[in-house]
Amino acid sequence: MKRNLLYLLTFVALTACSDKKKEGQSGPYQPNWESMKEHDATAEWFKDAKFGIYAHWGVLSVPAYANDWYARLMHVEGSEENKHHVETYGQPSEFGYHDFVPMFKAENFNAEEWADLYVQAGAKFGGIVAEHHDGWANWDSKINPWNAKGMGPHRDLVGELEKAIHSKGLKFVTSFHMARNLQINKDNPDKWLDDESYFPYNPNMPTSSTDPKLAKLYGNIPKQQFYREWLGQLEEVVDNYSPDLIYFDGKLTKLPDTLKAQFAAYYLNHAAKEGKQVIITHKEGELPKSVSIEDFEKGRMNHITEEFWLTDETVSVGSWSYTNDLQLKTADDIVDILADIVSKNGALMLNISPMANGTIPQNQKDILLSIGQWLKVNGEAIYGSRTWNVFGEGPTRQVKSGMFLDKLTYTAQDVRYTRKGNTVYAIVLGWSGENTEVTLKSFTKEVLEGNVPTVKSVSVLGSNEKIDYSMDDKGLHFKTPKQKVDDKAFVLKIITQ
């Protein structure tokens, strides 16, 4: 009797799971790129949002040493990370990366506080790394045993944050970096350290373990199994948390094209059922632009583009995840980057680095709050804006487009432009001085190819002072307010006819 009941319950569960899978796969899109080629990859909310925040956080935050690649480099003999690991924890063969899992407790994590901070920082979308290269899932996964509900914090971190973020009216982001986790060089000893695989296969370390559970964490599993679980985990997150943006951190080239198309169709069909627009990102052409937008890690375009795109940048100078000596950018740096990106038709997703216990350090909070204060005053030049005839002017030049660009330091002579209808915003990337004459050289026939607009009024956001201005063949001249508006960028609002 009991056995029959067990069989019945199992059958019902499997049937429900199968029905849910069919439901997720049904819809206007089939799992092939031809079916999805008419899809609009850019959501209207994304075109207007411009600024978001997410967090690299998980087991990778526990060592708090070097950078977010510690999990890999601790297995590379002779590296600084390996030396530190041996001195601090012992040989990786004795204390492996998996031994950090019980130390990731997230005891101070408060999803409401994180979401409130995102709002105060001026973000319109926000989220978290759902799974990094290290194989750790920050949600309640039924597929991946290495997950935050079953181990470590014993909490559904993605679920808690999703509820908090959506309740604030923000769009929710999950990022996936797990394609790199698949080991592909374990049969080729000369290529153990190839960057195509995050955890280097080493017969003397846990990365080569044949224990089924450990092998999953370290990506030492058959390709077909990895493919099934990659797709299955994504479907779990789509079904349970309905993210508005799913970000992929590269190396999707390790996956079959048919698998990626299966995911895209599943996600887009799910969004269609919910009546929502969603975003998928890719790097360097790893997904078709018919279903995704391009992301430039620590980079951006150097010109205005017709297509919308995303830059993911980090609040830190070095590591994406928390380290004990983490160096940070300034709020001024980030505001300048944001203005430059938006002027060229992009959006910025800024990464923060919480501690393993879930605390966002005060120095990172201060930067976010400073950005938020700037956006309170100047946000109308960012949110909902579109590109103008030119993106900007000034001496600081970005030579090329792409990822991982060298840092540029902008000056008060650098200006970036955005537009809303007949209003042009000139974002001056530094304070020019009180009561100082500034010339916007883009307002000339030469630059605008004869289409110089008639200016009806000029004002500075955040100032009540009347702004005197004039125009001639050298450009639009105006005087800054007698009282400083901001140490960071300030915005001239130009209403044209």
VOKEBA-671076 format. One line per 4 residues: number of its first residue (from 1); their letters; for each residue x negated, y, z negated of C-alpha. Coordinates in nm, 2 decimals. Last residue first. Layout:
N
NUM) a) X,Y,Z  ...
END
This chain:
497
497) qtii) -1.31,7.54,3.08  -1.56,7.45,2.82  -1.56,7.42,2.44  -1.92,7.38,2.31
493) klvf) -1.96,7.22,1.96  -2.32,7.25,1.84  -2.42,6.97,1.62  -2.70,6.95,1.35
489) akdd) -2.97,6.69,1.31  -3.13,6.64,0.98  -3.23,6.90,0.73  -2.87,7.02,0.74
485) vkqk) -2.66,7.34,0.79  -2.92,7.60,0.69  -2.77,7.94,0.64  -2.81,8.22,0.89
481) ptkf) -2.64,8.00,1.15  -2.84,7.91,1.46  -2.85,8.16,1.75  -2.73,8.06,2.09
477) hlgk) -2.86,8.05,2.45  -2.70,7.84,2.72  -2.94,7.79,3.02  -3.22,7.95,3.21
473) ddms) -2.99,8.08,3.49  -2.80,8.28,3.24  -2.56,8.21,2.95  -2.49,8.38,2.62
469) ydik) -2.41,8.29,2.26  -2.33,8.43,1.92  -2.21,8.18,1.67  -1.96,8.30,1.41
465) ensg) -2.04,8.14,1.07  -1.81,7.88,0.92  -2.07,7.61,0.94  -2.04,7.23,0.91
461) lvsv) -2.01,7.18,1.29  -2.17,7.47,1.47  -1.95,7.68,1.70  -1.95,7.78,2.06
457) skvt) -1.65,7.91,2.26  -1.51,7.94,2.62  -1.81,7.82,2.82  -1.76,7.79,3.19
453) pvng) -1.90,7.47,3.32  -2.22,7.45,3.53  -2.15,7.22,3.83  -2.44,7.33,4.06
449) elve) -2.63,7.01,4.03  -2.60,7.00,3.65  -2.98,7.02,3.60  -3.05,7.28,3.86
445) ktfs) -2.73,7.47,3.81  -2.82,7.52,3.44  -2.66,7.41,3.11  -2.92,7.14,3.05
441) kltv) -3.17,7.40,2.92  -2.99,7.45,2.59  -3.17,7.75,2.45  -3.21,7.81,2.08
437) etne) -3.25,8.14,1.90  -3.32,8.12,1.53  -3.09,8.26,1.26  -3.21,7.99,1.02
433) gswg) -3.46,7.73,1.15  -3.45,7.48,1.43  -3.32,7.20,1.21  -3.38,6.86,1.38
429) lvia) -3.23,6.64,1.64  -3.00,6.90,1.80  -2.67,6.72,1.89  -2.51,6.92,2.17
425) yvtn) -2.14,6.83,2.18  -1.94,6.91,2.49  -1.56,6.97,2.47  -1.36,6.96,2.79
421) gkrt) -1.26,6.60,2.74  -1.46,6.46,2.46  -1.84,6.47,2.53  -2.18,6.37,2.40
417) yrvd) -2.52,6.53,2.44  -2.86,6.47,2.28  -3.11,6.75,2.21  -3.48,6.73,2.14
413) qaty) -3.66,7.06,2.05  -3.58,7.02,1.68  -3.80,6.71,1.70  -3.77,6.33,1.75
409) tlkd) -4.02,6.08,1.64  -4.01,5.77,1.86  -4.09,5.43,1.73  -4.22,5.18,1.98
405) lfmg) -3.96,4.97,2.16  -3.87,4.62,2.05  -3.60,4.56,2.32  -3.54,4.72,2.65
401) skvq) -3.55,5.05,2.84  -3.87,5.23,2.93  -4.05,5.56,2.89  -3.85,5.71,2.60
397) rtpg) -3.95,6.07,2.61  -3.98,6.33,2.33  -4.02,6.68,2.49  -3.65,6.78,2.51
393) egfv) -3.33,6.72,2.69  -3.02,6.50,2.67  -2.78,6.24,2.80  -2.69,6.42,3.12
389) nwtr) -2.35,6.47,3.28  -2.18,6.38,2.95  -2.13,6.04,2.78  -1.82,5.95,2.58
385) sgyi) -1.70,6.03,2.23  -1.45,5.84,2.02  -1.67,5.86,1.72  -2.00,6.05,1.77
381) aegn) -1.95,6.43,1.81  -1.64,6.41,1.59  -1.86,6.25,1.33  -2.06,6.56,1.25
377) vklw) -1.95,6.66,0.90  -1.84,6.33,0.76  -2.10,6.16,0.98  -2.38,6.35,0.80
373) qgis) -2.24,6.24,0.46  -2.22,5.88,0.58  -2.58,5.89,0.70  -2.68,6.01,0.35
369) llid) -2.47,5.74,0.19  -2.64,5.47,0.40  -2.99,5.60,0.30  -2.90,5.62,-0.06
365) kqnq) -2.76,5.27,-0.06  -3.09,5.14,0.08  -3.28,5.31,-0.20  -3.03,5.17,-0.45
361) pitg) -3.09,4.81,-0.36  -2.79,4.61,-0.23  -2.74,4.35,-0.50  -2.62,4.01,-0.38
357) namp) -2.84,3.80,-0.60  -3.07,3.72,-0.31  -3.14,4.09,-0.26  -2.95,4.28,0.01
353) sinl) -3.13,4.38,0.34  -2.93,4.62,0.56  -2.89,4.60,0.94  -2.76,4.88,1.15
349) mlag) -2.53,4.82,1.44  -2.56,5.11,1.68  -2.34,5.18,1.99  -2.44,5.26,2.35
345) nksv) -2.32,5.48,2.62  -2.64,5.69,2.67  -2.56,5.98,2.43  -2.44,5.72,2.18
341) idal) -2.79,5.56,2.16  -2.97,5.89,2.12  -2.73,6.01,1.85  -2.77,5.69,1.66
337) idvi) -3.15,5.69,1.68  -3.16,6.05,1.55  -2.92,5.96,1.26  -3.14,5.66,1.18
333) ddat) -3.46,5.86,1.16  -3.30,6.13,0.95  -3.16,5.86,0.71  -3.52,5.76,0.66
329) klql) -3.67,5.43,0.75  -3.75,5.18,0.48  -4.04,4.98,0.35  -3.97,4.64,0.18
325) dnty) -4.22,4.55,-0.09  -4.02,4.29,-0.27  -3.87,4.15,0.05  -3.51,4.16,0.16
321) swsg) -3.42,4.03,0.51  -3.48,4.22,0.84  -3.84,4.26,0.76  -4.05,4.56,0.87
317) vsvt) -3.95,4.93,0.88  -3.62,4.87,0.70  -3.28,5.01,0.78  -3.27,4.77,1.07
313) edtl) -3.17,4.81,1.43  -2.91,4.63,1.65  -2.85,4.82,1.97  -2.53,4.76,2.16
309) wfee) -2.40,4.82,2.52  -2.13,4.99,2.72  -2.17,4.97,3.10  -2.19,5.27,3.32
305) tihn) -2.53,5.35,3.18  -2.69,5.67,3.08  -3.07,5.65,3.06  -3.36,5.52,2.85
301) mrgk) -3.16,5.22,2.73  -3.21,5.08,2.38  -3.45,4.90,2.14  -3.49,4.74,1.80
297) efde) -3.29,4.45,1.93  -3.11,4.55,2.25  -2.77,4.39,2.29  -2.59,4.33,2.61
293) isvs) -2.21,4.31,2.63  -2.02,3.99,2.68  -1.76,3.80,2.88  -1.80,3.93,3.24
289) kple) -2.15,4.03,3.15  -2.25,3.67,3.18  -2.44,3.52,2.88  -2.81,3.48,2.83
285) gekh) -2.88,3.80,3.03  -3.15,3.95,2.81  -2.96,3.93,2.49  -2.59,3.86,2.44
281) tiiv) -2.30,4.01,2.26  -1.94,3.90,2.23  -1.67,4.16,2.15  -1.30,4.11,2.06
277) qkge) -0.98,4.27,2.16  -0.67,4.17,1.96  -0.33,4.02,2.04  -0.37,3.73,1.80
273) kaah) -0.31,3.47,2.07  -0.54,3.66,2.31  -0.81,3.67,2.04  -0.79,3.29,2.00
269) nlyy) -0.81,3.25,2.38  -1.11,3.48,2.39  -1.29,3.28,2.12  -1.22,2.93,2.27
265) aafq) -1.30,3.06,2.63  -1.64,3.20,2.51  -1.72,2.88,2.31  -1.65,2.65,2.60
261) aklt) -1.85,2.87,2.83  -2.15,2.85,2.60  -2.12,2.47,2.61  -2.10,2.46,2.99
257) dplk) -2.41,2.67,3.02  -2.61,2.41,2.82  -2.79,2.55,2.51  -3.16,2.63,2.48
253) tlkg) -3.11,2.94,2.69  -2.90,3.07,2.40  -3.24,3.17,2.26  -3.11,3.51,2.15
249) dfyi) -2.95,3.66,1.84  -2.59,3.61,1.92  -2.33,3.86,1.78  -1.97,3.79,1.74
245) ldps) -1.74,4.09,1.71  -1.38,4.11,1.59  -1.42,3.81,1.36  -1.10,3.59,1.31
241) yndv) -1.21,3.45,0.97  -1.08,3.09,0.96  -1.03,2.99,1.33  -1.32,3.19,1.47
237) veel) -1.55,3.08,1.19  -1.46,2.72,1.23  -1.49,2.74,1.61  -1.84,2.87,1.58
233) qglw) -1.93,2.58,1.35  -1.79,2.33,1.60  -1.98,2.48,1.89  -2.32,2.45,1.72
229) eryf) -2.22,2.12,1.57  -2.14,1.96,1.91  -2.46,2.11,2.06  -2.68,1.99,1.77
225) qqkp) -2.54,1.64,1.80  -2.61,1.64,2.17  -2.96,1.76,2.11  -3.05,1.49,1.86
221) ingy) -3.15,1.62,1.52  -3.45,1.78,1.36  -3.29,2.12,1.33  -3.44,2.18,0.98
217) lkal) -3.11,2.19,0.80  -2.96,1.90,0.99  -3.28,1.68,0.93  -3.24,1.74,0.56
213) kpdt) -2.89,1.58,0.56  -2.97,1.29,0.79  -3.30,1.21,0.61  -3.54,1.17,0.90
209) sstp) -3.76,1.44,0.76  -3.99,1.62,1.01  -3.93,1.97,0.88  -3.98,1.82,0.53
205) mnpn) -4.36,1.84,0.58  -4.65,1.61,0.67  -4.51,1.50,1.01  -4.49,1.86,1.11
201) ypfy) -4.21,1.99,1.34  -4.22,2.36,1.34  -3.89,2.51,1.21  -3.78,2.79,1.44
197) sedd) -3.81,2.60,1.77  -3.86,2.79,2.09  -4.14,2.98,1.92  -4.38,2.69,2.00
193) lwkd) -4.56,2.59,1.69  -4.51,2.22,1.74  -4.63,2.25,2.10  -4.95,2.04,2.10
189) pndk) -4.78,1.77,1.90  -4.52,1.71,2.18  -4.25,1.47,2.06  -4.12,1.72,1.80
185) niql) -4.10,2.00,2.06  -3.73,2.06,2.09  -3.63,2.14,1.74  -3.29,2.32,1.73
181) nram) -3.29,2.61,1.49  -3.33,2.87,1.77  -2.96,2.84,1.86  -2.88,2.93,1.50
177) hfst) -2.90,3.31,1.51  -2.52,3.37,1.47  -2.38,3.71,1.37  -2.04,3.77,1.22
173) vfkl) -1.87,4.11,1.24  -1.54,4.24,1.11  -1.36,4.55,1.23  -1.29,4.81,0.97
169) gksh) -0.94,4.90,0.83  -1.05,4.87,0.47  -0.86,4.55,0.42  -1.05,4.40,0.72
165) iake) -1.37,4.46,0.54  -1.26,4.31,0.20  -1.10,4.00,0.36  -1.39,3.93,0.58
161) legv) -1.64,3.98,0.30  -1.48,3.72,0.08  -1.45,3.47,0.37  -1.81,3.52,0.48
157) ldrh) -1.93,3.46,0.13  -1.72,3.15,0.07  -1.86,3.08,-0.28  -2.05,2.79,-0.44
153) pgmg) -2.35,3.04,-0.48  -2.61,2.77,-0.39  -2.42,2.47,-0.25  -2.08,2.36,-0.12
149) kanw) -1.93,2.71,-0.07  -2.25,2.87,0.06  -2.32,2.60,0.32  -2.58,2.34,0.39
145) pnik) -2.33,2.06,0.45  -2.27,2.20,0.80  -1.95,2.06,0.96  -1.68,2.14,0.69
141) sdwn) -1.82,2.49,0.65  -1.71,2.73,0.37  -1.92,3.03,0.49  -2.27,3.16,0.46
137) awgd) -2.42,2.87,0.67  -2.79,2.79,0.63  -2.96,2.65,0.94  -3.28,2.86,0.90
133) hhea) -3.23,3.05,1.23  -2.96,3.26,1.06  -2.60,3.16,1.00  -2.31,3.40,0.93
129) vigg) -2.52,3.71,0.93  -2.29,3.96,0.78  -2.02,4.21,0.85  -1.93,4.56,0.95
125) fkag) -1.73,4.78,1.20  -1.63,5.14,1.18  -1.93,5.25,0.97  -1.93,5.59,0.81
121) aqvy) -2.17,5.51,0.53  -1.88,5.55,0.28  -1.69,5.28,0.47  -1.99,5.04,0.46
117) ldaw) -2.03,5.11,0.09  -1.67,5.03,0.02  -1.71,4.70,0.21  -2.01,4.61,0.01
113) eean) -1.83,4.70,-0.32  -1.53,4.50,-0.22  -1.74,4.20,-0.13  -1.91,4.19,-0.47
109) fnea) -2.23,3.98,-0.48  -2.40,4.00,-0.82  -2.43,3.62,-0.87  -2.54,3.56,-0.52
105) kfmp) -2.68,3.22,-0.64  -2.96,3.15,-0.39  -3.20,2.97,-0.62  -3.02,2.64,-0.57
101) vfdh) -3.10,2.67,-0.19  -3.48,2.75,-0.24  -3.55,2.38,-0.25  -3.44,2.34,0.11
97) ygfe) -3.74,2.54,0.21  -3.96,2.27,0.08  -4.13,2.23,-0.25  -4.35,1.91,-0.25
93) spqg) -4.42,1.89,0.12  -4.42,2.27,0.13  -4.72,2.25,-0.10  -4.67,2.43,-0.43
89) ytev) -4.43,2.71,-0.54  -4.64,3.02,-0.58  -4.99,2.94,-0.46  -4.87,2.70,-0.19
85) hhkn) -4.60,2.95,-0.08  -4.84,3.24,-0.07  -5.09,3.05,0.14  -4.82,2.94,0.38
81) eesg) -4.68,3.29,0.41  -5.03,3.42,0.48  -5.07,3.17,0.76  -5.34,2.90,0.73
77) evhm) -5.09,2.61,0.77  -4.77,2.70,0.94  -4.49,2.56,0.73  -4.44,2.88,0.52
73) lray) -4.43,3.05,0.86  -4.08,2.92,0.95  -3.89,3.00,0.63  -4.10,3.32,0.60
69) wdna) -3.96,3.45,0.93  -3.73,3.70,0.75  -4.03,3.89,0.63  -4.34,3.90,0.41
65) yapv) -4.20,3.78,0.07  -3.86,3.80,-0.09  -3.87,3.41,-0.13  -3.49,3.42,-0.20
61) slvg) -3.36,3.63,0.09  -3.39,3.35,0.35  -3.13,3.16,0.14  -2.88,3.41,0.25
57) whay) -2.87,3.77,0.37  -2.94,3.97,0.68  -2.66,4.23,0.65  -2.43,4.41,0.89
53) igfk) -2.34,4.78,0.96  -2.15,4.95,1.24  -2.16,5.27,1.44  -2.01,5.37,1.78
49) adkf) -1.65,5.30,1.70  -1.48,5.45,2.01  -1.60,5.21,2.28  -1.58,4.93,2.03
45) weat) -1.21,4.99,1.96  -1.14,4.99,2.34  -1.29,4.64,2.36  -1.58,4.59,2.61
41) adhe) -1.59,4.25,2.79  -1.29,4.32,3.00  -1.21,3.97,3.13  -1.18,3.93,3.51
37) kmse) -1.47,3.68,3.52  -1.32,3.45,3.26  -1.19,3.17,3.48  -1.50,3.18,3.70
33) wnpq) -1.72,3.16,3.39  -1.58,2.82,3.29  -1.40,2.70,2.98  -1.05,2.80,3.09
29) ypgs) -0.90,3.13,2.99  -0.53,3.24,2.97  -0.45,3.03,2.66  -0.50,2.68,2.52
25) qgek) -0.84,2.58,2.37  -0.75,2.70,2.02  -0.42,2.53,2.03  -0.58,2.21,2.15
21) kkds) -0.82,2.23,1.86  -0.54,2.29,1.61  -0.35,2.00,1.75  -0.66,1.77,1.71
17) catl) -0.72,1.89,1.35  -0.35,1.83,1.27  -0.37,1.48,1.43  -0.69,1.40,1.24
13) avft) -0.53,1.51,0.92  -0.21,1.31,0.99  -0.41,1.00,1.08  -0.62,1.02,0.77
9) llyl) -0.31,1.06,0.56  -0.16,0.75,0.72  -0.47,0.54,0.68  -0.49,0.64,0.31
5) lnrk) -0.12,0.55,0.27  -0.18,0.21,0.43  -0.48,0.15,0.20  -0.27,0.24,-0.10
1) m) 0.00,0.00,0.00
END
